[in-house]
Structures are given as C-alpha cells and as structure tokens.
Amino acid sequence: MTQSPAVRVTAPSGAVRIGERAARTLVSEFARRNDPKAGLLVGATPESAVLAAAIEALLPGDRLTVVPAEGAAAAALREHVTAQGRWVADRVRVVDTLAEADAAAVVVVAEPFTGTADEARVAIDGLAKYLAEGAVLSVAAPLFRTEGADGELDRQGVLHGVRTDLVLRNTPPVRVHHLRFTPAPVALAASLSPAYRPSSVPLTRGMHIDSNGVAAAGITLGLAALARAARPKSKLWLLPALAAAPVAAFFRDPERDVPEDPSAVVASADGQVLSVQRLQDERFGDGEWLRIAVFLSVLDVHVNRAPVAGKVVDYFVADGGFVNAMKPDAEHNVAAYTVLDTDHGTVVVAQRTGLIARRIVQRAPVGSLLARGERFGLIRFGSRTDVYLPADAADPLVGPGDKVVGGATVIARWR
C-alpha cells in the first residue's frame, strides 16, 4: 500500500536526490532534541539517506515511525530496520500508510517537494494533522523552483517558522524548510542542543568558514581574475588574490564546547569585555538590566551565539551611527536586537555595528527556539555585542578587560 494522495509529495524518480548533507539538515530538528520524543518520517526507502540520518539521531527514549515512499514496500523497510539490530528495531516502527501513524514532535518528509504551490499546500494540509502542539515539519525543495513548492514553503514559514537552511552541496541544491504551525513552549529550548546548520563550510573537524566568508573570498578571487585578464602584464591582481585568505579567515566559525550547567549564561561573542553595568531600558520592560558589553576586534571570531536557551519573541533594528565600537558613543550605533523569552525572564542580545562593521546578519526568525551557545548570526568586521539580563535574576562573573570566548565562557550565572 502507498501513502494517501493528499500527501503525495515526491518528484519523478531520480529527479532530485537528497544527499547525506541535506539529509542531516532535514533531521536536525529531531537530532537536537535531548528529551524523549516521537518522530515521523514520511516517504522513506531502505536506501534513503534521510532514514539513515534519522536512525543515527535516535536516543534511548525516542520513537520513530516510518512511512514508505510511494512505490516502496513496507516489508523491505521492515527488513532494513531489523538488520540494524535490536536497539534500532525496538525504537523504529514501519507502517504501511500514513493513516496508521500518530502525531509526532518532529515530522520529516524524506523526499523533496517539487510540484506546484497548490500541490505543496495540499501536502502540508495532509501532514498538519500529524504535528503535535509546537511540532516541527521539515521538508526540502529544489533551490531554483521558487515559484512552485519552494515559494509556498517560504510563505508558510512566516507563521511560527523555525528557519530555512540552504544546502548547496546537494544534487541539485535544495532549501530545507523547518516549519512550525503552532507556538512552541519556551521550556522546550532548555532540552535542545545547538542546531546543525549547513551555513558554513567545514575545513577541519573543529573549524568551519561561514557561508558569508566563502562568498566574500569568492568575490576577491573574482576581482583578481578580472584584474589579471584586464592587465595581464600587471601584478595588481595579486592584491585581491592575496586578500582572499584573510577575508575568509575573518569568517571562521569554530566548534565550541558549550557548558551543560543550566544556570550558566555564556558569552554571545568572542572579544574583550568593555563594561558590566546595571541600567534601565524601557524598550525591554520595567526594572533594571544587567548589561555585559563585549568588543570584537577584526581578529576575533564574529559569529554570534545565544547566551541562554530561549524563544525568539522579537527582533528589531535601531538606527544610529557608525563610531568606533570601543567608544561610549557606540551606544548610539546601528544595532539589531534579538529578544528572547526564557525560563528566567527576558534576555536581549544586541549586535552593534562599529567604525568598520556595517553589516549585521541575524538568522533566527521570531518564533524559533535557540539552545544555549547556538549560532544565530554574525557581524562583519570590528563591532560590539551586548547581552542584557534581568538584574535581579543573574550575577556577573566577568569584568572590564576580561577576554571571553563565544558559546564557551560563562559570563554570568542565574541565581
């Protein structure tokens, strides 16, 4: 038997392939949850990279229900699952049709949406009944079909969308949409690990380059090629060519060991602590705030991380100037504010521009959950990052002049 036509989302055989990197991205919302949870995988085959990634992500208390792809035999899937060993077989159930499945915390569609917007809308409606409260639906669509299913998925993501990941290293490139149609509870953030995101290119096991760095290095190399073509006898092309490596290095994105202590507040960025002060800011609510400001030089890692686990409830940009981020007047620089709701109250991260920094990247949409230490954006070139904590709920552990490491250094502790 096959799944209901209402949720038939597959492309013609072989048209779009989900490779290992895209598969890992598809199951990332399932893999990052550390509490016992139920998952539902729709459209699987024994050879599916998505099925392999989902099995690899299983924890002892998890349950995973698998629905065969159209034309695939449930019996073959059951044999494949059994061959993985008793531990996997006890946690994975293969059903003949989607109608036999129960609601799940994470629903993953193993095959890409490739049809029209109307077909995608019908498919999503057919899957919605299998989403538990606050659950996530993860689906992929080819990158260059924005007027079809991909465009519809973009529109769906404005509800309580988690995020969209671009996977260029796939054949063809795909966009992976993580969608949420009902709000997620704030408390769930504490059970999450930082999400796997393909927005950086791995160089080694512990070091990546953010996609912005890959693009910037590509531009400088392109300028070098143009300069050499325009003036083949000149050495001018060496300037942009030699700049490619340091430009890419600015966007380095190292792995970090995030403290497991639930009372820890970690640094949102690498750099030097400029100030630790109590102040009032009516934009974020009444009462005093404990603000810890960190200056990032051009030599520091500029990827920003969530200082605490929480839910993004607001995001806004304040206009201002571009003075040196180390000076007091930087208080009035252009800044992007990400407001988090947490178990301890409101927490705010301000990404401030500097004298050179003019570009802020924020990748966590309103409604998404962030784990402590999770990457959520970056600032290009020298800048400043401020963390605002409720003053009556946290004690600072750093002072002016201290060096901190984003996602690793504990800068404060909840009382």
URJOBEL-V997829 format. One record per helix or strand of 2 or more residues. SS is the DSSP state (~ for helix, > for strand). FROM is the first residue (numbers start at 1). LEN is the number of residues. Records with the same first field share a line. If there is no record, write none. Layout:
SS = FROM-LEN / FROM-LEN
This chain:
~ = 5-3 / 20-7 / 28-4 / 49-8 / 74-10 / 86-4 / 98-3 / 117-12 / 149-8 / 186-6 / 211-20 / 237-14 / 282-3 / 328-5
> = 38-7 / 63-6 / 92-4 / 104-6 / 131-12 / 163-5 / 174-7 / 200-3 / 207-4 / 252-3 / 264-3 / 271-10 / 288-9 / 303-3 / 310-9 / 335-8 / 345-8 / 360-3 / 369-2 / 375-5 / 383-8 / 394-3 / 403-2 / 410-5
